[in-house]
Amino acid sequence: MTGDVRPAATVVLLRDTDAGLETFIMRRVASMAFAPNMHVFPGGRVDDLDVRERVHFTTTDVAGLAARGSSDEEGIRALYSCAVRETAEEADIDIAERDAEGRLVIDPTLLPIVDHWVTPETESRRYDVRFFAAAVADGRARLVTTEADQAGWITPAEALAQFAAGGMAMLPPTEAVLERLRAFATAAEFLSDAVQRPVVPLLPRQLVDDEGRSRWTLVHDRTGEVLVDRIRMPHTRETDGRPATEVSS
């Protein structure tokens, strides 16, 4: 590990259109210290406001929800707060309402955790990122952050096609989520599947044997269990957006 791993949240916003299921993606500005020029979902790291935020879940199984996010109850509340706050700050969309007591009211079936990725240990800046998903009924979203210079709705298939053609830079976790999304026709179908699908903290890990030969694996971040051996090397460094061929062992 090259540094502290910060908890973070990102939200896959979804809308149904005549062209099919679309998601809202932003391009981070070139001056960002982490993932410059990358196309990402709205999100960011957990901050002190999120830790202090009062969050009420519609489920009574908060411990189970925390386990799904590989966190504790305090941590999962902060992660949900971060997801809601960052979506409002970056895309001008409120994905949760407040009750009469001023608490954020979260229905985990409408805002499920859909994936979980941890920045590789070869990176200088590392984040422990939970991916959430939410349907936007009216499809309204607009860029309201200076951390990005472009944003818009796009089908997962088109985003992946642009990425393959070299015109839409993105990090491997974003690519993985888009690959999942492309299999669904509507937001409701994706969310219904997501609440049933197990979530595992995924860490791409570089291993080097005694003879100096390197290979990449996908491991369970909390246990170290190898989930998939010999995966392709991450194509892009998360910290600076440079090609992963420059990752050192």
C-alpha positions in Angstrom: 0.0 0.0 0.0 1.3 3.4 -1.0 -0.9 5.6 1.1 -4.1 5.9 3.0 -7.3 4.6 1.3 -10.1 7.1 1.5 -13.8 6.0 1.4 -15.7 7.5 -1.5 -19.0 7.1 -3.3 -20.2 7.5 -6.9 -23.7 7.4 -8.3 -24.7 5.8 -11.6 -27.7 7.9 -12.6 -30.1 6.2 -14.9 -33.0 7.3 -17.2 -35.2 5.5 -19.7 -35.4 6.9 -23.3 -36.5 5.9 -26.7 -32.9 5.1 -27.5 -32.7 2.8 -24.4 -31.2 3.0 -21.0 -28.9 6.0 -20.5 -26.5 7.1 -17.8 -25.1 10.5 -16.9 -21.3 10.8 -17.3 -19.0 13.7 -16.7 -15.4 14.4 -17.9 -13.1 15.6 -15.2 -10.9 18.6 -15.9 -7.3 18.2 -16.8 -6.1 20.0 -13.6 -7.6 17.4 -11.2 -5.1 15.6 -9.0 -6.9 12.4 -9.3 -8.3 10.9 -12.6 -7.8 14.0 -14.8 -9.6 13.9 -18.2 -11.4 10.7 -17.1 -15.1 10.2 -17.8 -16.8 9.3 -14.6 -20.1 9.1 -12.8 -20.9 11.9 -10.2 -19.2 11.3 -6.9 -16.3 12.0 -4.6 -14.7 11.2 -1.2 -16.5 11.1 2.1 -15.9 14.2 4.2 -16.7 15.4 7.7 -20.1 16.6 6.7 -21.1 13.1 5.6 -19.9 11.6 8.9 -22.1 14.1 10.8 -25.1 13.8 8.5 -28.2 12.2 10.0 -29.4 9.3 7.8 -32.5 7.3 8.2 -32.9 4.0 6.3 -36.3 2.5 5.4 -34.9 -0.9 6.1 -34.4 -2.2 9.7 -31.5 -4.3 8.6 -28.9 -1.6 8.7 -26.2 -4.1 9.8 -26.9 -6.1 6.7 -26.7 -3.0 4.5 -23.4 -2.1 6.1 -22.1 -5.6 5.4 -23.1 -5.3 1.8 -20.9 -2.2 1.6 -18.1 -3.8 3.5 -18.5 -1.2 6.2 -19.9 -0.6 9.6 -23.2 1.2 10.4 -21.5 4.6 10.9 -19.5 4.1 7.7 -22.5 3.1 5.5 -24.5 6.2 6.7 -21.6 8.4 5.7 -21.2 6.7 2.3 -24.9 7.2 1.5 -24.7 10.8 2.6 -21.7 11.3 0.4 -23.6 9.8 -2.6 -26.5 12.1 -2.1 -24.4 15.2 -1.5 -22.0 14.7 -4.4 -24.9 14.0 -6.8 -26.5 17.3 -5.8 -23.2 19.2 -6.0 -22.2 17.9 -9.3 -25.3 17.0 -11.3 -27.9 19.2 -9.5 -30.1 16.2 -8.7 -31.5 15.3 -5.3 -31.7 11.5 -5.0 -33.0 11.5 -1.4 -35.6 13.5 0.5 -35.5 14.7 4.1 -38.1 13.9 6.7 -39.7 16.2 9.2 -36.7 15.9 11.5 -34.3 16.9 8.7 -32.8 13.4 8.2 -31.9 12.0 4.8 -34.4 9.2 4.1 -32.7 6.4 2.1 -34.6 3.5 0.5 -31.8 1.0 -0.4 -33.9 -0.6 -3.0 -34.1 2.7 -4.9 -30.5 3.6 -4.2 -28.7 0.3 -4.0 -24.9 -0.4 -3.8 -24.2 -1.9 -7.2 -20.4 -2.3 -7.2 -17.3 -1.7 -5.1 -13.8 -1.0 -6.3 -10.6 -0.2 -4.5 -7.7 1.7 -6.2 -4.7 -0.6 -6.9 -1.8 -0.6 -4.4 0.5 0.7 -7.2 -1.3 4.1 -7.1 -0.1 7.1 -5.1 -3.7 8.2 -4.3 -6.2 5.4 -3.3 -9.9 5.3 -2.8 -12.4 2.7 -1.5 -15.3 3.4 -3.8 -18.9 2.2 -3.5 -21.0 2.6 -6.6 -24.6 3.4 -6.1 -27.4 3.6 -8.7 -30.5 5.7 -8.9 -33.2 6.2 -11.5 -34.0 9.8 -12.6 -37.7 9.9 -13.6 -37.6 13.2 -15.6 -34.0 12.8 -16.8 -33.0 16.2 -15.7 -29.3 16.6 -14.8 -26.8 19.4 -15.5 -23.2 20.0 -14.8 -22.8 22.3 -11.7 -19.3 21.5 -10.7 -16.0 23.1 -11.7 -14.3 19.7 -11.4 -15.7 18.6 -14.8 -15.9 20.4 -18.1 -18.3 18.2 -20.0 -21.3 16.1 -19.0 -24.3 14.4 -20.6 -26.5 11.4 -21.0 -25.3 8.5 -23.0 -26.2 4.8 -23.6 -23.7 2.4 -22.1 -23.1 0.8 -25.5 -22.2 4.2 -27.0 -20.0 5.1 -24.1 -18.1 1.8 -24.5 -17.9 2.2 -28.3 -16.4 5.7 -27.8 -14.0 4.3 -25.2 -12.9 1.5 -27.6 -12.3 4.1 -30.3 -10.1 6.1 -28.0 -12.4 9.1 -27.8 -13.8 8.7 -24.3 -11.1 8.0 -21.6 -12.3 6.2 -18.5 -11.0 4.1 -15.6 -11.5 0.3 -15.5 -14.2 0.4 -12.8 -16.3 2.8 -14.9 -15.8 0.5 -17.9 -16.9 -2.5 -15.8 -20.1 -0.8 -14.6 -21.0 0.2 -18.1 -20.5 -3.4 -19.3 -23.0 -4.5 -16.7 -25.4 -1.7 -17.7 -25.5 -2.5 -21.4 -27.3 -5.8 -20.6 -30.4 -4.0 -19.3 -33.2 -2.3 -21.2 -34.6 -0.2 -18.4 -33.5 1.4 -15.1 -36.1 -0.6 -13.2 -34.6 -3.9 -14.5 -31.1 -2.9 -13.6 -32.1 -1.8 -10.1 -34.1 -5.0 -9.5 -31.1 -7.1 -10.4 -28.7 -4.9 -8.4 -30.5 -5.3 -5.1 -30.2 -9.1 -5.4 -26.6 -9.3 -6.7 -23.8 -9.7 -4.1 -21.3 -6.9 -3.8 -17.6 -7.7 -3.2 -14.8 -5.1 -2.7 -12.7 -5.7 -5.8 -9.0 -4.8 -5.8 -6.8 -5.3 -8.9 -3.5 -6.5 -7.5 -0.2 -6.8 -9.2 1.9 -9.9 -8.2 5.5 -10.4 -9.0 7.1 -13.8 -8.7 10.7 -14.6 -7.6 11.9 -14.4 -11.2 10.5 -10.9 -11.6 7.5 -11.9 -13.8 4.4 -9.9 -13.2 0.8 -10.7 -13.4 -2.5 -9.1 -12.3 -5.2 -10.7 -10.3 -8.6 -9.5 -9.0 -8.7 -10.0 -5.2 -11.2 -9.5 -2.4 -9.9 -6.3 -0.8 -10.8 -7.3 2.8 -9.6 -10.9 2.8 -7.0 -11.0 0.0 -8.7 -14.0 -1.6 -7.9 -14.3 -5.3 -11.2 -14.1 -7.1 -9.9 -14.0 -10.7 -6.3 -14.9 -11.6 -4.5 -13.4 -14.5 -6.7 -10.6 -15.4 -5.6 -8.0 -18.0 -3.5 -5.2 -16.5 -5.6 -2.1 -15.8 -5.4 0.0 -18.9 -5.3 3.4 -17.2 -3.7 4.7 -14.0 -6.4 6.2 -11.7 -4.2 8.9 -10.1 -3.0 10.7 -13.2 -4.9 9.1 -16.1 -1.7 7.9 -17.8 -1.5 4.5 -19.6 -1.1 1.6 -17.3 2.0 0.4 -19.2 3.8 2.9 -16.9 2.7 1.1 -13.7 5.7 -0.1 -11.9 6.0 -3.2 -9.7 
